[in-house]
Amino acid sequence: TLTEFCQGPCPKNQQVLVAANVPADVNRVLQEQGCTIQLRGAAIKTLLSLLEGCADSSRAAAISRSVSFSSIRVILDDVWDHIKGNINAGLQLTEEQEEVLKNP
């Protein structure tokens, strides 16, 4: 995956993907209403992997110009509301939900 391609970290791979405007593609996934929470979570992981070990402020600035942080906030709020609603209703999280929370 693109995330694994960047991890290590691998500054050259991170630099190439940011220059290719991958953060803008990730942003489109984050804003697409039909995407699952899992896909959006993977997109956020990709953004984080682009910054892993980064000491280059220009890369972080390029990413921040391409990403709608309000979209990320909405996603996180939706996830939290879903989890909180299940807990308040006395429902337990599924194994998959617990795994996502343990290994975001």
SULFEN-V357578 format. One record per backbone hydrogen bond with DSSP energy under -0.5 kcal/mol. CO is the residue of the C=O (numbers start at 1). NH is the residue of the N-H. If there is no record, write none. Layout:
CO NH
CO NH
This chain:
1 5
2 6
3 6
3 7
6 9
6 10
9 11
10 14
11 15
12 16
13 17
14 18
15 19
16 20
17 22
18 21
21 24
21 25
22 26
23 27
24 28
25 29
26 30
27 31
28 32
32 35
36 40
37 41
38 42
39 43
40 44
41 45
42 46
43 47
44 48
45 49
46 50
47 51
48 51
48 52
51 54
55 57
56 59
56 60
57 61
58 62
59 63
60 64
61 65
62 66
63 66
63 67
67 69
68 71
68 72
69 73
70 74
71 75
72 76
73 77
74 78
75 79
76 80
77 81
78 82
79 83
80 84
81 85
82 86
83 87
84 88
85 89
86 91
87 90
94 98
95 99
96 100
97 101
98 102
99 103
